[in-house]
Amino acid sequence: MDRFIQAADQVLRVLAGIVERRRASPAAEVPDSMALPTEGKKQSTALMRVNHAGEVCAQALYQGQKLATRNAGLKANLAQAALEELDHMAWCQDRIAELGGRTSLLNPLWYAGSFVIGYGAGKMGDDISLGFLAETERQVQRHLERHLDRLDARDVRTRLVVEAMARDEAGHATTAQQLGAASLPAPVRLAMTLMSRVMTTLSYRF
């Protein structure tokens, strides 16, 4: 029962945007660019809204996987990764606020769906759960790298945040591989890519 109470508390905190920052934003010491045009700000805001929604999904996935596994070591690794992802969420929230935007209206939906997926992956075994984690992080890393190509070159603050997030995601994928992640079948990887596209497309607008 305690685990479910803690999980419920985590859900409320994530969806309410109550996030503890362990690491300062990579953009904290960089002055904001006042020369950024309106369209550039709109693009940065929309992309960071997508990235924030992705971090909401990450928290739900990790929470589902933690509840599903009995492996104490895996739980600890998932908890550590989730803490780093909370930093990402805070960085995204801060940058969106600076740009005068808002987070996705669909975050409760993203959280619910991702939790179910994470719990289901966890129940299929630790190697599958780790494989799902590794593939998710690889896809997120590629997605962040594409965002760097779409950002206005003058938006240094947003670029620094996205670059730091991409480095962390690559590290999470490597850790999952080292812990024994299974290789997922191609159809599963394709399904994950398609679901990701739905989330990013809708979060970009809403």
Secondary structure, DSSP 8 states (H G I E B T S, - for coil): -HHHHHHHHHHHHHHHT----SS--TTTTS---TT--HHHHHHHHHHHHHHHHHHHHHHHHHHHHHHH---HHHHHHHHHHHHHHHHHHHHHHHHHHHTT----TTHHHHHHHHHHHHHHHHHT-HHHHHHHHHHHHHHHHHHHHHHHHHS-TT-HHHHHHHHHHHHHHHHHHHHHHHTT-----HHHHHHHHHHHHHHHHHHHH-
